[in-house]
């Protein structure tokens, strides 16, 4: 007889989590969902999910628990303050897909191991589009034997890669966020430079496509800059959190990250003046800092 698919509990149903749950349901998994605001969980019932009243109830019968939460302290509170660790069965696996500090991920792994529960930190990149299409880049840290067990589940949501031991997934995500953040700032600066010199920024962007400057950021975020379309698709407050986590991780290893620090300052400026716009709105920060002559 074919092996039964694992039962999954998914905790955290924001812009990303709700889309990831639909990918899992579409792949035929039995998914129980929980969210602090129940109204965000209830629409998933129509797609086949079971809605739990509490996080502890959601994980009680799960083979695999997936968390997708705002930050490390929220994850810690869920695991200890809301009884998730105690409610999980020994032998089950928790996959934390939140973006948190590497040290926090290692501590979560330690706490869960005392209960006999395995832990993978598996943050993602690809945004809501990747979550909806099942094309997320998934960066996993933890034991290989645990990773192998959950690969099919992760593949329902994207492309997983085991990058190292516990905490390594978070380091990979921080590397991703540094590259994305610095590149967004670079694209914004380049397009503004061209525009101030009299070039059409939309045509400049097209001219750069296919050359060494080509990137997903130039394609997607560059388009938003050209169109001045900064409605929130990737939250700047979340990106700043990741940049600050990268700076903290750099400090822990004695490594200087000057570009990360500069772009983090730009995100702080954006949030203070413009609010939580899309992270491509770093363009507005640079535009404001250097007003046109005359």
N, C-alpha and C positions, 0 to 999 in steps of 0.2 A: 504494500500500500504506500502511496506517496506520503511524504512527511507533511504533517499539518503546518500551515503557515502560523507564524507567531502572532500572538495577540499584542496589539500596540496601544499604549496610552500616549496621548499627545497633549502637552501642557503649554499653553501660551498661543493664543490665536489672533495675533495682530495681522498686519499686512502680509507678512511672510508665512506665519504658521497656518493660517486658514487655507492658503494656496497649497502648502505642502501636504496638509491633510487630504485635500481633494486628489492629489497625485497618489497618495497611499490607498485611498478608497478605490480609485480607478484601477489600481494594480491588484485589487481583490483582497486587501487586508482588512481585518476586523479592527476598527479603530474606536477607542473611547476617548472623548475629548473633555478638556476642562479649561476654563478661562476665568480669571478673577471677576470679570464682567460677563455674567452668563449670557447676556444678549448677543455677545459676539460668538458664542458657541452654538446657540440654537439653530441658526441657518444651516449648519453642517448636518443636522439631523435629517434634513431632506435629501442629503447626498448619501446617507447610510451610516453616519456616525452615531454612536451612543453618547449622550451628554451626561456627564457626571456632576453631582452637586458639589463635591469637594475634590481637591487634588488627591487626597489620600484614597478616596473611594475609586478614583479613576485608575490608580496604579495597582490596586490590590490583586487583581488577577492577570496583570500584564506580564508578558515575557520580555518585552522591550518597552522602555519608557523614553519618550523624546521630549526634551524641553527646548523651547524657543522663547527666551525671555529678554528683558531689556538690558540687564547688566548683572554683574557678579553678585552684589548684595541681594538682589531679587531672587536669584537662583539659590543662594545660601538660605534665605528665609524660607523658600519653598521646601528645600530638603530637610531643614531642621525645625523651623518654626511652625510649618504646616504639616509635619508628620509624614512627608513622602518617604524619607529614608526608612522609617520604621514600618511603613505600610508595604514596601516592596518585598517581594519574595526573594530569599536567598537563591542565587543562581540566575537571577534576572540581570538585565543589562540596562543601564541608563546612558543615553546618548544626549549630551548637552550640545545643542546647536546654536546656543547663544554666543555672542562675542563678549568675552570677559578677559580678565587678566590671567596669564599663565599660572601664576601662583595660586589664584583662586581655583582654577581647574584642578591643580594637583591636590589641593586641600579637599575638594569635593571627592576626588578619587579615593583619598585616604579614609574619609568618613564613611563612604559607601562600602569600602572593602571590609570595614569592621562588621558590617551587616551581612557580608557575603555577596554583595552586589558589585558587578563589574561596572566600569565607567569608561566612556570615550568622550573626549572633547572633540566636537566636529562642527566648528563654525563654517559658514558658507559665504560665497560671493556669487553675485548674479542678480540680486535685487528681486523685485516682485515679478518681473518678466521671467527670470530664470526659475523662480518658484512655481509660477503658473505653467511653464512649459516643461518642467522637469529637467532643466539643464544646469542646475546649480553646480558650481565648483565646491566640493565638500572636502575640507582639510581635516583629517582625523588624527588624533593623538591617543595612544593607549597601547594595550597589549595586542599583538597580532592575532592571537587565538580568539579574542573577543571581536576584533574587527572582522575577521573572516566570517563569523556567525551572522553579522548584520549587513554584510555587503549587499545582498539582494534588496533589503529594505532601503538602504541608502541609494541604490541605483534607481529606485522608483522616483527619487527626488532629484537626481543629478549624477554627476561623475565624482565618485569618492576616491581619495588617495590617502593611504596611511603614510604620514610624514615623520613619525617618530613616537617616542614614549609619551606618557601623560603630560599634558601642557603644550606639546609640540603643535597640535592643531591650532591653538591660540596664537602661537608665534607665527605660524603661516598666515593666519588671518590678519595679524597686525602688519606683516610684510605686505599683504595684499592692500590693506587700507592705506599704508604709507605710499605705495606706488600709485594707487588711484588718486589719493588726495593731492600729492605733489603733481601728478600729471594733469589733473583738473586745473590746478593753479597755473601750470605751464601753458596749457591750451588757452586759458582765459587771457594770460599775458600776451601770448603770441597773436591772438585774434585782435586784441585791443591795439597792439603795436601796428598791425597791418591797417586797421581801421583809421587810426590817428594819422597814418601816412597817406591816406587817401585811397587805399584799396578797398574793394568790396569784400567784407569778411566772409560772406557766404561763398563767394567764388574762390577766395583764398583757401577755405576749408576744403572745397572740392579739388583744388589744385594739389593740395598736400596728400590727398587720399591715394594710397598705393605706394607712396614713397616711404622713406625711413621714419617719417613722423606719423605714419598710419597707426591707429590704435582704436580700441573700442571706445575710449574716452573721447578721442577726436570725432569719431562717428556720432556717438549718442549725445554726449555732453556738449560737444562742439555745436551740434544742431540746436540744442536748447539755447545756447548762448547767442547764436545767430538770430534765432527767432524770439529771443528775450522771453522764453517760456520757462519760468522758474517755479511753477507750481510743484509742490513737494511730491517727488517720487522716490528719492533717496534722502532721508532726513539728515540735515546738517548737524543736529544735536547728537545723533547717533554716531556720525562720522567723527565729530569732535571727541566723543567718549573714547572711540577707538584710537584716535591720535594721542590722546592723553595716556591711554593704556600702553601705547607703544613707547612713549617717553618714559613712563614708569618702568617698563621692562628694560629699556635701554639703560636707565640708571642702575637697575639691579645688576647688570652685567658690566658696568663701567664703560659703556659705549656712548659716544656723543652722536646725536641725530639732529643736526642743525636745520636741515630742510623740513623735517617733521615738526620741529618747534616753530618754524616760521609759518607753515601752513596751518598748524593748530591755532596760532594767533589770528590768522585770517578768518578761520571758522568762528572764533570767539567774537571777532568784530562783526561778522555777518549776523550772528545770532543776537548780538546786543542792539544792532541798528535795524536790521531788516526782519528779524524773526526766523523761524525754522523753515526756511525755503529749501528747495532742492540744493544738493551740494554743488551743482553747476553754477549756483548763484555766487560763488567766489568771484565770478566775473564782475558782479556789482561792487564788491569790495575794492577790487583793483580800479574799476572805473571811477569810483568815488574818491579814492586816494590820489588819483592823478587826473584832475579835471582838465578838459580840453583847453588849449590856449585861446585867448581872445574871446 
